[in-house]
Amino acid sequence: MGKMSSNDKILIKNLRIENKIWSSIRLLSEFPTKGWSRSGLDSLLRRIHARGSSKRKVGSGHRRMASTSSGSCAEQWSTHRAFILVVTILDVTDTTGPGA
């Protein structure tokens, strides 16, 4: 199965917009050496029909960075280490827990 290049998508979009009769079956019969799948063409034609473009929606890709509400992971780690240090220095034991 061949992957659709951006040039292939532009060609399919132009053929689809100019001639509404171009379906996935006709595209497969006109370009047999491309190795496209019918389901791939169907989904591409649906996107072209819905949005007028073969491009991906803005913001629909993988997120680049995870955000945290209280800062970066380094800040959280240093806060955790400070807490452990205080507990160790003061020798605080849990007397309010369920086992007390």
CNS distance restraints for C-alpha pairs under 8 A (distance, minus, plus):
assign (resid   1 and name CA) (resid  35 and name CA) 4.81 0.50 0.50
assign (resid   1 and name CA) (resid  36 and name CA) 5.85 0.50 0.50
assign (resid   1 and name CA) (resid  37 and name CA) 6.70 0.50 0.50
assign (resid   2 and name CA) (resid  34 and name CA) 6.00 0.50 0.50
assign (resid   2 and name CA) (resid  35 and name CA) 4.48 0.50 0.50
assign (resid   2 and name CA) (resid  36 and name CA) 5.34 0.50 0.50
assign (resid   2 and name CA) (resid  37 and name CA) 7.90 0.50 0.50
assign (resid   3 and name CA) (resid  35 and name CA) 7.67 0.50 0.50
assign (resid   3 and name CA) (resid  36 and name CA) 6.84 0.50 0.50
assign (resid   4 and name CA) (resid   8 and name CA) 5.76 0.50 0.50
assign (resid   4 and name CA) (resid   9 and name CA) 6.60 0.50 0.50
assign (resid   4 and name CA) (resid  36 and name CA) 7.07 0.50 0.50
assign (resid   5 and name CA) (resid   9 and name CA) 6.39 0.50 0.50
assign (resid   6 and name CA) (resid  10 and name CA) 6.28 0.50 0.50
assign (resid   7 and name CA) (resid  11 and name CA) 6.20 0.50 0.50
assign (resid   8 and name CA) (resid  12 and name CA) 6.14 0.50 0.50
assign (resid   9 and name CA) (resid  13 and name CA) 6.03 0.50 0.50
assign (resid   9 and name CA) (resid  44 and name CA) 7.98 0.50 0.50
assign (resid   9 and name CA) (resid  54 and name CA) 6.64 0.50 0.50
assign (resid  10 and name CA) (resid  14 and name CA) 6.16 0.50 0.50
assign (resid  10 and name CA) (resid  54 and name CA) 7.71 0.50 0.50
assign (resid  11 and name CA) (resid  15 and name CA) 6.15 0.50 0.50
assign (resid  12 and name CA) (resid  16 and name CA) 5.94 0.50 0.50
assign (resid  12 and name CA) (resid  27 and name CA) 7.95 0.50 0.50
assign (resid  13 and name CA) (resid  17 and name CA) 6.06 0.50 0.50
assign (resid  13 and name CA) (resid  45 and name CA) 7.75 0.50 0.50
assign (resid  13 and name CA) (resid  48 and name CA) 6.68 0.50 0.50
assign (resid  13 and name CA) (resid  53 and name CA) 7.46 0.50 0.50
assign (resid  13 and name CA) (resid  54 and name CA) 7.25 0.50 0.50
assign (resid  14 and name CA) (resid  18 and name CA) 5.96 0.50 0.50
assign (resid  15 and name CA) (resid  19 and name CA) 5.78 0.50 0.50
assign (resid  15 and name CA) (resid  20 and name CA) 7.84 0.50 0.50
assign (resid  15 and name CA) (resid  22 and name CA) 6.78 0.50 0.50
assign (resid  16 and name CA) (resid  20 and name CA) 5.38 0.50 0.50
assign (resid  16 and name CA) (resid  21 and name CA) 7.33 0.50 0.50
assign (resid  16 and name CA) (resid  22 and name CA) 5.60 0.50 0.50
assign (resid  16 and name CA) (resid  23 and name CA) 7.69 0.50 0.50
assign (resid  16 and name CA) (resid  45 and name CA) 7.75 0.50 0.50
assign (resid  22 and name CA) (resid  26 and name CA) 5.85 0.50 0.50
assign (resid  22 and name CA) (resid  27 and name CA) 6.60 0.50 0.50
assign (resid  23 and name CA) (resid  27 and name CA) 6.24 0.50 0.50
assign (resid  24 and name CA) (resid  28 and name CA) 6.14 0.50 0.50
assign (resid  24 and name CA) (resid  38 and name CA) 5.99 0.50 0.50
assign (resid  24 and name CA) (resid  41 and name CA) 5.57 0.50 0.50
assign (resid  24 and name CA) (resid  42 and name CA) 5.97 0.50 0.50
assign (resid  24 and name CA) (resid  45 and name CA) 7.75 0.50 0.50
assign (resid  25 and name CA) (resid  29 and name CA) 6.26 0.50 0.50
assign (resid  25 and name CA) (resid  38 and name CA) 7.05 0.50 0.50
assign (resid  26 and name CA) (resid  30 and name CA) 6.07 0.50 0.50
assign (resid  27 and name CA) (resid  31 and name CA) 6.00 0.50 0.50
assign (resid  28 and name CA) (resid  32 and name CA) 5.55 0.50 0.50
assign (resid  28 and name CA) (resid  36 and name CA) 7.04 0.50 0.50
assign (resid  28 and name CA) (resid  37 and name CA) 7.96 0.50 0.50
assign (resid  28 and name CA) (resid  38 and name CA) 7.36 0.50 0.50
assign (resid  36 and name CA) (resid  40 and name CA) 6.98 0.50 0.50
assign (resid  36 and name CA) (resid  41 and name CA) 7.11 0.50 0.50
assign (resid  37 and name CA) (resid  41 and name CA) 6.35 0.50 0.50
assign (resid  38 and name CA) (resid  42 and name CA) 6.04 0.50 0.50
assign (resid  39 and name CA) (resid  43 and name CA) 6.21 0.50 0.50
assign (resid  40 and name CA) (resid  44 and name CA) 6.22 0.50 0.50
assign (resid  41 and name CA) (resid  45 and name CA) 6.03 0.50 0.50
assign (resid  42 and name CA) (resid  46 and name CA) 6.16 0.50 0.50
assign (resid  43 and name CA) (resid  47 and name CA) 6.30 0.50 0.50
assign (resid  44 and name CA) (resid  48 and name CA) 6.24 0.50 0.50
assign (resid  44 and name CA) (resid  54 and name CA) 6.49 0.50 0.50
assign (resid  45 and name CA) (resid  49 and name CA) 6.04 0.50 0.50
assign (resid  46 and name CA) (resid  50 and name CA) 6.06 0.50 0.50
assign (resid  47 and name CA) (resid  51 and name CA) 5.86 0.50 0.50
assign (resid  47 and name CA) (resid  52 and name CA) 7.17 0.50 0.50
assign (resid  47 and name CA) (resid  53 and name CA) 6.70 0.50 0.50
assign (resid  47 and name CA) (resid  54 and name CA) 5.98 0.50 0.50
assign (resid  48 and name CA) (resid  52 and name CA) 4.54 0.50 0.50
assign (resid  48 and name CA) (resid  53 and name CA) 4.80 0.50 0.50
assign (resid  48 and name CA) (resid  54 and name CA) 5.36 0.50 0.50
assign (resid  49 and name CA) (resid  53 and name CA) 7.81 0.50 0.50
assign (resid  56 and name CA) (resid  60 and name CA) 6.95 0.50 0.50
assign (resid  67 and name CA) (resid  71 and name CA) 7.94 0.50 0.50
assign (resid  67 and name CA) (resid  72 and name CA) 7.89 0.50 0.50
assign (resid  68 and name CA) (resid  72 and name CA) 6.59 0.50 0.50
assign (resid  70 and name CA) (resid  76 and name CA) 7.56 0.50 0.50
assign (resid  71 and name CA) (resid  75 and name CA) 6.28 0.50 0.50
assign (resid  71 and name CA) (resid  76 and name CA) 7.04 0.50 0.50
assign (resid  72 and name CA) (resid  76 and name CA) 6.46 0.50 0.50
assign (resid  73 and name CA) (resid  77 and name CA) 6.05 0.50 0.50
assign (resid  74 and name CA) (resid  78 and name CA) 6.18 0.50 0.50
assign (resid  75 and name CA) (resid  79 and name CA) 6.20 0.50 0.50
assign (resid  76 and name CA) (resid  80 and name CA) 6.19 0.50 0.50
assign (resid  77 and name CA) (resid  81 and name CA) 6.17 0.50 0.50
assign (resid  78 and name CA) (resid  82 and name CA) 6.12 0.50 0.50
assign (resid  79 and name CA) (resid  83 and name CA) 6.24 0.50 0.50
assign (resid  80 and name CA) (resid  84 and name CA) 6.29 0.50 0.50
assign (resid  81 and name CA) (resid  85 and name CA) 6.12 0.50 0.50
assign (resid  82 and name CA) (resid  86 and name CA) 6.24 0.50 0.50
assign (resid  83 and name CA) (resid  87 and name CA) 6.23 0.50 0.50
assign (resid  84 and name CA) (resid  88 and name CA) 6.06 0.50 0.50
assign (resid  85 and name CA) (resid  89 and name CA) 6.10 0.50 0.50
assign (resid  86 and name CA) (resid  90 and name CA) 6.02 0.50 0.50
assign (resid  87 and name CA) (resid  91 and name CA) 5.60 0.50 0.50
assign (resid  87 and name CA) (resid  92 and name CA) 5.32 0.50 0.50
assign (resid  88 and name CA) (resid  92 and name CA) 7.03 0.50 0.50
assign (resid  94 and name CA) (resid 100 and name CA) 7.90 0.50 0.50
assign (resid  95 and name CA) (resid 100 and name CA) 5.48 0.50 0.50
assign (resid  96 and name CA) (resid 100 and name CA) 6.12 0.50 0.50
